[in-house]
Amino acid sequence: MKSFNFILTTGLLLFRRCLVYAEPFNFPLPNGFPFPDESALEQLFTTAGGNFTNMPLATKFDADSLTSWKLQAFNEFMEVAFFTQLISNITNHVPGYELDVENQSYILDTLNTIQAQEEMHAYNANDAVRNFANGSHIFPCTYVFPVSDFSSAIAFAETFTDLYIGLLTDIQMRTARSLGTDSYPIVYVLAQALGQEGQQSGWFRSLQGKHPSSQPFLTSSTRELVFSWLQRVIVPGSCPNMEDIPLQIYPTLDVKDKVVGTGPVTLLVPGVVDPASQRVVFINGALVPTVVPFNVTSISECGMIKGYSTDARGCDKDVITSIVAEFPYAHNVMHGMTIATIVKEELAFVNAEGVTNATIYGPAIIQVN
């Protein structure tokens, strides 16, 4: 197979000027997903290359763990939607998604397997919700993905997969803390899913001409940060029961320009900020979060800043504030995904959970080779 050298600029390449968004995507799928029948499930097992676990269910569950599984189902619905639409765009030779004959068959075959595996992840998570929530479950939304061609789609897939890997790390820790030894069946399955998502991310990176593995220790995220980031791809008002996931949603934070290494990074904030009492925090790998000061460089009307369009949800006083902070890439060897947020005070954070508890805006995602 020929090498695909699709170079990623940053995780927020997809929000740059003049980007064409994909068409809105709605469920259900032709096989009935998110509620497939037994025949459809059997076909999924074949396409995905495996079955669900037949281990006994966890003997103990709590409200916090239920929230985690609701969020997993919510996230997996988005992934199923994305890969289904990407497969359709390639199959139908949508402009920007044309692949040469030598590579198309392999790529479509791989994407169909990934898509089926994500259907199984979503069904498994929603089935756990049904079991522990008296039959209720999470419904999918309508999605609009900020991609315009195969290259931007693969870069976007790498970003949301890396975020989900970070989320599963957070959920494992929370589950073990909440349930103790009763968490074993849950952590066991989460570890298997985490490894599978890692294999996917490596493939997305390889398609872009990158090393399959980005870091020796991957960047952790949290439930609130992932839930907030997912709002970017959801059509507002299209989620039947998103309010059943009791997690905070932070206003968006965007990276304006390409980040290639050490130096100033410009962030766009949908509201007012105070550089005297607030800071930018970078979360990367196994490092303790890095806290840096920032400077305000400009303020503009919400939604536009020198022709740059950004997400206006959560705007405070109808302004977009442009700020600059120093990205300490070389000093900390910050390869792979870095999560940036703005926090309400300068603290010495130990982990991503502490950063989340102090977050005002975020997350912004930076990807550096």
VENZISUL-V342896 format. One record per pair of residues at least 12 apart in sequence whose C-alpha atoms are under 7 Angstrom apart, sorted by sequence separation. I is the first residue (numbers start at 1). J is the second residue. If there is no record, write none. Layout:
i=<I:I>
j=<J:J>
This chain:
i=<126:255:256:279:280:254:255:279:280:302:253:254:279:280:344:172:253:254:279:343:344:253:302:343:344:301:302:303:342:343:172:252:275:301:302:341:342:251:275:300:301:342:275:299:300:341:342:87:228:299:300:341:168:227:228:299:340:341:224:298:299:340:341:87:224:298:339:340:224:297:339:340:168:296:297:339:296:297:338:339:83:295:296:337:338:165:294:295:337:338:294:295:337:84:294:336:337:83:165:270:293:336:165:292:335:336:335:80:161:80:79:80:162:161:76:270:158:270:271:272:76:77:270:271:76:158:270:271:158:271:271:73:270:271:272:154:170:270:271:284:169:170:269:270:73:96:97:170:268:269:72:73:96:97:166:167:268:269:284:96:166:167:268:284:166:167:267:268:283:284:25:69:70:167:266:267:282:283:266:267:282:283:163:266:282:70:167:265:266:281:282:69:264:265:280:281:289:264:265:280:281:288:289:251:264:265:280:288:289:66:77:163:251:263:264:279:280:288:74:219:263:278:279:48:73:219:220:262:263:278:279:47:48:74:219:262:278:279:218:219:262:277:278:279:48:70:217:218:261:262:277:278:47:48:217:261:283:44:145:34:144:143:144:143:144:142:143:141:142:142:141:141:140:1:2:139:1:139:68:138:253:260:252:253:255:259:65:250:251:252:253:254:250:251:252:253:250:26:25:26:24:25:219:24:25:219:24:215:23:214:215:22:60:214:21:22:59:21:22:58:21:22:58:21:22:20:21:58:20:57:58:19:222:15:221:222:225:14:220:14:229:225:14:225:6:11:8:11:71:70:67:67:8:6:7:5:6:7:4:5:6:3:4:5:4:12:10:9:10:9:17:17:12:11:12:11:10:11:10:10>
j=<138:267:268:291:292:267:268:292:293:315:267:268:293:294:358:187:268:269:294:358:359:269:318:359:360:318:319:320:359:360:190:270:293:319:320:359:360:270:294:319:320:361:295:319:320:361:362:108:249:320:321:362:190:249:250:321:362:363:247:321:322:363:364:111:248:322:363:364:249:322:364:365:194:322:323:365:323:324:365:366:111:323:324:365:366:194:323:324:366:367:324:325:367:115:325:367:368:115:197:302:325:368:198:325:368:369:369:115:197:118:118:119:201:201:118:312:201:314:315:316:121:122:315:316:122:204:316:317:205:318:319:122:319:320:321:204:220:320:321:334:220:221:320:321:125:148:149:222:320:321:125:126:149:150:219:220:321:322:337:150:220:221:322:338:221:222:322:323:338:339:81:125:126:223:322:323:338:339:323:324:339:340:221:324:340:129:226:324:325:340:341:129:324:325:340:341:349:325:326:341:342:349:350:313:326:327:342:350:351:129:140:226:314:326:327:342:343:351:138:283:327:342:343:113:138:284:285:327:328:343:344:113:114:140:285:328:344:345:285:286:329:344:345:346:116:138:285:286:329:330:345:346:116:117:286:330:352:116:233:123:233:233:234:234:235:234:235:234:235:238:238:239:239:102:103:240:103:241:171:241:361:368:361:362:364:368:175:360:361:362:363:364:361:362:363:364:362:142:142:143:142:143:337:143:144:338:144:335:144:335:336:144:182:336:144:145:182:145:146:182:146:147:183:147:148:147:148:185:148:185:186:148:352:146:352:353:356:146:352:147:363:362:152:363:151:156:155:159:245:245:245:246:208:207:208:207:208:209:207:208:209:207:208:209:209:255:258:258:259:259:308:309:365:365:366:366:366:367:367:368>
